[in-house]
């Protein structure tokens, strides 16, 4: 599997054990994005499902101008409950930051 680009990002560290030092929690990770994933996918519909073990997020595309409403799933993400909680916090903070920048 060929990895094309490298990026650096700070990831949510809510998943680190509570006994880990603060220094280790703020670790920066090198991110590698496969070339076929670089462009991403467009989604205008989302569905979230939970069971006892995981959270499943389906990202879909609502196809316009078709006789019957149709949503094509373009991506599925499976994650633990703990990761889903972390994702919610990260997404909420990112949206708040974006909204605050729009006000400026």
C-alpha positions in Angstrom: 0.0 0.0 0.0 1.6 3.2 -1.2 1.3 6.2 1.1 1.5 9.5 -0.7 1.4 12.6 1.6 2.5 13.1 5.1 0.9 15.7 7.4 1.3 16.5 11.0 -1.7 16.9 13.3 -2.6 17.0 16.9 -5.1 14.2 17.7 -7.6 14.0 20.5 -5.9 12.4 23.4 -9.0 11.5 25.4 -8.2 7.9 24.7 -4.9 7.9 26.6 -4.9 6.2 30.0 -5.6 8.5 33.0 -2.3 7.7 34.6 -0.2 8.9 31.6 1.7 12.1 32.1 0.4 15.3 30.6 3.5 15.5 28.4 2.7 12.2 26.7 -1.0 13.2 26.3 0.0 16.2 24.1 2.0 14.0 21.7 2.0 15.1 18.0 1.4 12.3 15.4 2.7 12.1 11.9 -0.3 11.4 9.6 0.0 9.5 6.3 -2.8 9.8 3.8 -3.1 7.2 1.0 -3.3 8.9 -2.4 -6.7 7.4 -3.2 -8.1 9.0 0.0 -6.6 12.4 -0.5 -9.6 14.0 -2.2 -12.0 12.7 0.5 -15.7 12.0 -0.2 -18.7 14.4 -0.2 -21.5 13.6 2.2 -24.8 15.4 2.8 -26.4 12.7 4.9 -25.4 10.8 8.0 -26.7 8.0 10.1 -25.4 6.8 13.5 -26.1 3.4 15.0 -25.0 2.0 18.4 -24.8 -1.5 19.8 -23.3 -2.9 22.9 -19.7 -2.9 21.5 -19.4 -0.1 19.0 -20.7 3.0 17.2 -21.2 2.8 13.4 -21.4 6.1 11.4 -22.6 5.9 7.8 -21.8 8.9 5.6 -24.1 9.1 2.6 -24.9 11.1 -0.4 -28.6 12.0 -1.0 -29.0 11.7 -4.7 -31.0 14.6 -6.1 -33.7 14.5 -8.9 -34.5 10.8 -8.7 -38.1 9.5 -8.6 -37.6 7.7 -5.3 -35.4 9.2 -2.5 -32.0 7.5 -2.6 -29.0 7.8 -0.3 -25.8 6.1 -1.3 -23.4 5.2 1.5 -20.0 6.6 0.6 -18.2 5.8 3.8 -18.7 3.7 7.0 -16.8 4.3 10.2 -16.8 1.8 13.1 -15.5 2.9 16.4 -15.6 2.1 20.1 -17.9 4.1 22.4 -14.9 5.8 23.9 -13.6 6.9 20.5 -17.1 8.1 19.6 -17.2 10.3 22.7 -13.8 11.7 21.8 -14.9 12.3 18.2 -18.0 14.2 19.5 -15.8 16.5 21.6 -13.3 17.1 18.8 -16.1 17.8 16.3 -17.9 20.1 18.7 -14.7 22.1 19.4 -13.8 22.3 15.7 -17.3 23.6 14.9 -17.1 26.2 17.7 -13.7 27.4 16.4 -15.1 27.7 12.9 -18.2 29.6 14.0 -16.1 32.0 16.0 -13.8 32.7 13.0 -16.9 33.4 10.9 -18.0 36.1 13.3 -14.6 37.9 12.9 
